[in-house]
Amino acid sequence: MEMTVCFPLLLLICSLSTAQLQSDNEIDPHHAESQGGEPTNVSEHQQTCPQDIHAVLREMSASLAEQRVEMRHLQRENEAQTAKLEIQKTELEKQKIEGEKQKTELEKQKIEGEKQKTELEKQKVEGEKLKQQLQVQAAELITVKARSNVTENQVEALKRDAEVRGAYHFEFYVYGPGDPSHPSGAVLIKNGERVCIAHEHQPSGWATSSNGATLLLEVGDVVFLRLWKNSKIYDNLNHHSTFSGHLLFTIMLGE
C-alpha cells in the first residue's frame, strides 16, 4: 500500500518540476532586463532543476528501498506471527480435544462410580439380609442346642431305666363296628407269645371289649398288640381304641 502511494507522489513531483522548468524557459528576456537591467542566467537555472529532481528521485528511491526492506521485514514478521498463530491454534485444538477426552473420561468415571455405589448398596442390603439370617440361625442353633440338652437328659434317663427290670401293667380297649362276618378283637403279645385277648362279635351296632395284664419284663422284652384274625376295629380323633402300659415297680438285680 505504501509503494502505491509513493508512485503517485513521485509522478506529482516530476510533473511540478517539469512545469516549473517550462515556466522558467518562457520568461521574457526584455522583461528581465527591465527588472534587473541584465537577463537572468537561464542555463544555470536549467542545470540546477534536473540536479534537484535527480536528488529527489535518489532520495525517493532510497526511501522506497528502505520501505521495501521494511515491508519484507514486516511480511516476514507477519508470516512468523501467522505461523505462530497457526501453531497456537493447533495447540488450542489439541488442548480442546484433550479436554473433551478428559471430560469423556470423567463422565465414564462418574458412571463407574455410580455403578460401584449401586453395587455397594446392593452388597449392603445383601449383608443386612445375611446378618438377619445369621441371627435367625443363631437363635435356631440355641433352640436346637437346648433341645439337644433335653434329649440327652432323656436318653440318659432311658438308659438308666433300661438297666432295671420291673413289673409293668398293660391295658387295651377295642372298639369296632357290628358286622355278621367280622368280629372286633386284638391280642396282647409278649416276645411273640400270646398273653391275653379282647374279643367281641355282634352283627350290628358297635362292639366293645377290653383286657389287661401285669407282666414281669426284663431288658430287651417286647410287648405289643396284634389284630385278631379276620377282625376289624375302629378309631378316630376320639380315641375309641387304645393301648397303654406303665411301670408298677422296679426289681433290682439280685433281689
MIDOFI-827535 format. One record per residue (C-alpha): residue number from 1; residue in one letter; x, y, z. Coordinates in steps of 0.2 Angstrom, whole numbers. Example, Ala and Ser with C-alpha at 12.3 -4.5 7.8 and 13.67 -1.06 7.14 Angstrom:
// residues 2
 num residu     X     Y     Z
   1      A    62   -22    39
   2      S    68    -5    36
END
This chain:
// residues 255
 num residu     X     Y     Z
   1      M     0     0     0
   2      E    14    12     4
   3      M    23     9   -13
   4      T     6    13   -22
   5      V     5    29   -13
   6      C    23    34   -16
   7      F    22    31   -35
   8      P     8    45   -37
   9      L    18    56   -26
  10      L    34    54   -37
  11      L    24    57   -53
  12      L    17    73   -45
  13      I    34    80   -40
  14      C    41    76   -58
  15      S    26    85   -66
  16      L    28   100   -54
  17      S    47   101   -58
  18      T    44   100   -77
  19      A    31   113   -76
  20      Q    42   125   -66
  21      L    56   121   -79
  22      Q    45   126   -94
  23      S    39   142   -85
  24      D    57   147   -82
  25      N    61   144  -100
  26      E    46   155  -106
  27      I    52   171   -96
  28      D    54   186  -107
  29      P    72   192  -108
  30      H    66   210  -111
  31      H    56   209   -95
  32      A    71   203   -86
  33      E    81   217   -92
  34      S    68   229   -87
  35      Q    68   222   -69
  36      G    86   220   -66
  37      G    95   228   -81
  38      E   103   211   -87
  39      P    94   195   -92
  40      T    94   180   -79
  41      N   106   166   -81
  42      V    93   153   -88
  43      S   106   140   -92
  44      E   111   139   -74
  45      H    94   138   -68
  46      Q    90   124   -80
  47      Q   106   114   -74
  48      T   100   116   -56
  49      C    82   109   -58
  50      P    87    92   -65
  51      Q   100    90   -52
  52      D    87    94   -39
  53      I    75    81   -47
  54      H    88    68   -48
  55      A    92    71   -29
  56      V    74    69   -25
  57      L    72    54   -36
  58      R    88    46   -27
  59      E    80    50   -10
  60      M    64    43   -15
  61      S    72    28   -22
  62      A    82    26    -6
  63      S    66    28     4
  64      L    57    16    -7
  65      A    71     3    -5
  66      E    70     6    14
  67      Q    51     4    13
  68      R    53   -12     3
  69      V    66   -19    16
  70      E    54   -14    30
  71      M    39   -22    20
  72      R    49   -38    18
  73      H    54   -37    37
  74      L    36   -34    41
  75      Q    30   -48    29
  76      R    42   -60    37
  77      E    36   -55    54
  78      N    18   -56    48
  79      E    22   -74    42
  80      A    30   -78    58
  81      Q    16   -72    68
  82      T     4   -81    56
  83      A    14   -97    58
  84      K    14   -94    77
  85      L    -4   -91    77
  86      E    -7  -107    67
  87      I     4  -117    80
  88      Q    -6  -109    94
  89      K   -22  -113    85
  90      T   -17  -131    83
  91      E   -11  -132   101
  92      L   -28  -125   106
  93      E   -37  -138    96
  94      K   -26  -151   104
  95      Q   -30  -145   121
  96      K   -48  -144   116
  97      I   -48  -162   110
  98      E   -38  -167   126
  99      G   -51  -158   136
 100      E   -65  -167   128
 101      K   -56  -183   131
 102      Q   -54  -179   149
 103      K   -72  -174   150
 104      T   -77  -190   142
 105      E   -66  -200   154
 106      L   -73  -190   169
 107      E   -91  -195   163
 108      K   -85  -213   162
 109      Q   -78  -212   179
 110      K   -94  -204   186
 111      I  -104  -218   178
 112      E   -92  -231   185
 113      G   -93  -223   202
 114      E  -112  -223   201
 115      K  -112  -242   197
 116      Q  -100  -245   211
 117      K  -111  -235   223
 118      T  -126  -245   217
 119      E  -116  -261   219
 120      L  -111  -256   237
 121      E  -129  -253   241
 122      K  -134  -270   235
 123      Q  -120  -278   245
 124      K  -125  -268   260
 125      V  -143  -274   258
 126      E  -137  -292   255
 127      G  -126  -290   270
 128      E  -140  -285   281
 129      K  -150  -300   274
 130      L  -136  -311   278
 131      K  -134  -303   296
 132      Q  -153  -306   299
 133      Q  -151  -324   293
 134      L  -136  -327   304
 135      Q  -146  -320   319
 136      V  -161  -332   315
 137      Q  -149  -346   313
 138      A  -140  -342   329
 139      A  -157  -342   338
 140      E  -162  -358   330
 141      L  -145  -365   335
 142      I  -148  -360   353
 143      T  -165  -368   352
 144      V  -158  -384   344
 145      K  -144  -384   357
 146      A  -157  -383   371
 147      R  -167  -397   364
 148      S  -152  -407   362
 149      N  -148  -405   380
 150      V  -166  -410   385
 151      T  -164  -425   373
 152      E  -148  -430   380
 153      N  -155  -430   398
 154      Q  -170  -440   392
 155      V  -158  -453   384
 156      E  -148  -454   400
 157      A  -164  -457   410
 158      L  -170  -470   397
 159      K  -153  -478   399
 160      R  -154  -479   417
 161      D  -172  -486   416
 162      A  -166  -499   403
 163      E  -154  -506   416
 164      V  -168  -510   428
 165      R  -181  -524   426
 166      G  -199  -522   434
 167      A  -217  -526   434
 168      Y  -227  -517   421
 169      H  -246  -516   419
 170      F  -254  -516   401
 171      E  -272  -512   396
 172      F  -280  -511   379
 173      Y  -298  -506   373
 174      V  -305  -512   357
 175      Y  -320  -503   348
 176      G  -327  -510   332
 177      P  -342  -509   320
 178      G  -355  -523   321
 179      D  -353  -535   306
 180      P  -360  -553   304
 181      S  -344  -559   296
 182      H  -331  -549   306
 183      P  -328  -548   324
 184      S  -318  -535   334
 185      G  -303  -541   343
 186      A  -285  -539   347
 187      V  -271  -549   356
 188      L  -258  -544   368
 189      I  -241  -551   363
 190      K  -225  -553   373
 191      N  -209  -558   364
 192      G  -220  -566   351
 193      E  -231  -576   363
 194      R  -250  -573   366
 195      V  -254  -566   383
 196      C  -272  -561   383
 197      I  -286  -556   371
 198      A  -300  -544   370
 199      H  -314  -550   358
 200      E  -332  -546   354
 201      H  -344  -551   339
 202      Q  -361  -544   335
 203      P  -370  -542   319
 204      S  -375  -524   320
 205      G  -371  -508   330
 206      W  -355  -506   339
 207      A  -345  -519   348
 208      T  -333  -515   363
 209      S  -321  -526   373
 210      S  -306  -524   384
 211      N  -292  -533   393
 212      G  -276  -531   403
 213      A  -261  -540   411
 214      T  -247  -537   423
 215      L  -230  -543   416
 216      L  -213  -545   423
 217      L  -201  -538   410
 218      E  -183  -539   408
 219      V  -172  -528   397
 220      G  -175  -532   379
 221      D  -193  -539   381
 222      V  -205  -533   368
 223      V  -224  -530   371
 224      F  -237  -525   358
 225      L  -255  -528   351
 226      R  -259  -538   336
 227      L  -276  -538   327
 228      W  -286  -554   329
 229      K  -288  -564   313
 230      N  -302  -559   302
 231      S  -307  -545   314
 232      K  -310  -526   312
 233      I  -308  -512   324
 234      Y  -312  -493   323
 235      D  -304  -477   329
 236      N  -304  -458   326
 237      L  -300  -442   335
 238      N  -310  -448   350
 239      H  -298  -462   353
 240      H  -310  -477   355
 241      S  -297  -490   353
 242      T  -282  -488   365
 243      F  -267  -497   371
 244      S  -256  -491   386
 245      G  -244  -498   399
 246      H  -234  -491   414
 247      L  -221  -497   427
 248      L  -228  -503   443
 249      F  -212  -505   452
 250      T  -194  -510   448
 251      I  -185  -526   453
 252      M  -166  -523   456
 253      L  -154  -536   451
 254      G  -150  -548   464
 255      E  -167  -547   473
END
